[in-house]
Amino acid sequence: EVQLVESGGGSVQAGGSLRLSCTVSGISFDGNDMGWYRQAPGSNCELVSDIDSGGNTYYTNSVKGRFSISRDNANNMVHLQMNNLKPEDTGVYYCAVVGVIRPYGRIWPRCIDNEYNQWGQGTQVTVSS
């Protein structure tokens, strides 16, 4: 059974930093693409960043230059370093084993409805102005 456990969420003021971590078990971690997604209130699921098995990274435009994704294959972990946080970064952040990386044209109202991925339970990030 695949399990993903996120940690590191919390409440910060604008301009602050948080580091999210996700520990994965039950799969061959280093052969899988990994991603961080977020669900803001009233919004569709948004891909924030992903990293493939080769270490290639992607960031949505709104977080470029502020967020950094990394993976630790030795410990089956993926991290998301978030700096200069903004109120619009608020949401539940989900770690995922990505089954299909950035499927073209697909939108999911809820992250967990994306059937291609395997999901953690989510961690809340709240950024106040």
N, C-alpha and C positions, 0 to 999 in steps of 0.2 A: 504494500500500500504506500502510495506516494504521500508524503507529508511535507508541508511548507509552513514554517513558523516565523512570522515577522516580529521584529522588535525595534524599538528606538523612536516610536512616535511620541508626540507630546504637544504642548502648547508653548509657543514662542512669540516674541514680538517681531514685527517686520524688521528685516535686516539680520535676524538671527540665523542660527544654523542648527540642523539636525542631521543625524546619520541613521539611516534605516538599515537594518540587517535582516537577512532571511536565511534560515538554515533549512536545508533540503535533505530528505531521507527517502529511501525506497526506490531510487532510480540511479542510473549511471549519470551522475551530475555533469561530468566534464564533457559529455557528448551532446548536451542539450543547450538550446538557446534559453536565455532567462530574460524576464522583463519586469518592470515596475509600471503599474497602472494606477490611476487615481479616479475616484468617484466623488465628484463634488455634488452638494445638494442640488437637485433639480437639473443636473447635467448628465449627458451620456458618459459612458466609460471613456477615459482618455489614456492612450499610451503615453507615458512620460519618458521612458528610456528602455532600451533593450541592449543586450550584449549577446553575441552569438558564441558558439563553441570555440571559435577562433580568436575571440577577444575583440571583434569589431563592434563598435558601439553606434547607437542612434539616440538622438534626443529630439523631442518635440521643440519647436522653435521657441516657445515661451520660457524654456528652462536652459537653453544653450548658454554656456558661460557661467552658469550658476550651479548646476547639478553635475555630478560625476558618478557614473556607474562603474563598478568593478566586481570581479569575481575571484574567489579563492577556491580553486579546485581541490586543494589539499584538504580543506575543511567543509566542502560542500556548501559554500556560502556565497551569497551575492549581496552587495552593499549599494546604497544610494546615498552619497554625500550631498546634502542640500545646503547651499550657502545663500546669503542675501535673500532670505525667504520673503515672500510677498503675501498679502492677504489672499490673493487669488490662487495661491498654492494650497489653500485649505481643502481638505477632503480626506477620505479614507484611501490609504495607499495599500495596494495589493501586490504581492510578489507572485510571479507566475512562471511555471515551466511552459515555454511557448511552443505550442504544437505547430502552428503556421505563423511565420513571422510577417507581421504587417499585411494581412490579407487585404487586397485592394478593394476599396469600396464598402467594406463591412463596417457597420456601426452597431454597437450593442448598448442598449439603455443601461443595463447593469453589467458590470465587469464579469460577474459570475455566470452570465448567460453565454459568454464566449466559450463555445464547446470545444474549441481547438486547444485551450489551455487547461492547465491544472493550477489550482489557486490556493493561496494561503487564506487565513481568516481576516486579514486586513488589519491595519493599524491607523489610528486617527492622527492626523496632523492638523493643528489649528494655528493659524498665524493671525495675530491681531495687529491692528494699525496703531 
